[in-house]
């Protein structure tokens, strides 16, 4: 496993060294973005779960008749 990681690093370095400075900066920025998205992805999984839970709860309230109709909202807005 360690050998494969080392070989992969060497191969990446070999290709990276063939790039000009502008391309190196682009690749570095791409890697930073990739790592950032990966870190955020682990956070967003819980965010998505929370969002889905919130949607389920809202649908349950609607199914129980706990909502405001357009007419009720328009009437309420007149008193603002």
N, C-alpha and C positions, 0 to 999 in steps of 0.2 A: 504494500500500500504506500509506504513512504517512498519507495523507489519510483512508483508511478507518479506521485506528486512531484518529485524532483524532476523527472523526465518532462512532465507537463510544464513546469516552470521554465526549464531550459528551452523547450520548444517555443513557448510564448516569448521569452526573451530574445530568441533568435529572430523571430519575425518582427518583434518590436524594434530591434536595433536596425532593421532595414528601412524603417520609416524616416521621413524627414521630420523636422521639428514641429511643423504645423500638424502633421498627421499624428505624431506622438501626443500632442496636446488633445487632439480630438479623441483618440483612443482612451487617454486618461480620463477625460470628461465622461466618456461613455461608460467606463468602468465605475466611476463615482456614481453616476446616475443609476446604474444597474444595482449597485450595493445599497444605495439609498432606497430604491423601490423595493428591494428585497426586505429591508428592515421595516419599511412602512407596510409591506404586505402582511407581515405577521401581526401588526397592529390592526390593519384593516379587517382581518378575519373576525376579530372580536367586535369591531365596529359594524360589520355586516350582520353579524349575529344579533347585536343589539338593535340594529335597524329592522331586521326581520321580526324580532320579538315585538317591537313597537308597532309594526304593521299588523301583526296578528292581534295584538290588543285592540288596536283601532277597529279592525274588522269585527271583533267580538262586540265592541260597543255599538257599532252600526247595526249588527244583527239583533242586538237587544233593544234597538230603537232609541239609543242614546246619541242623537245627532240633532243638528239645527237645520231646518229646511231653509231654502232660499227666501221664502216669504217671511219666515220668522226673523231671519237675518236682516232683511230689508226694513222690517218694522223696527227692529232694535237699532239699526243705523240711523233712523230718523230722530232718535232721542240723543244722539251724540252731539 
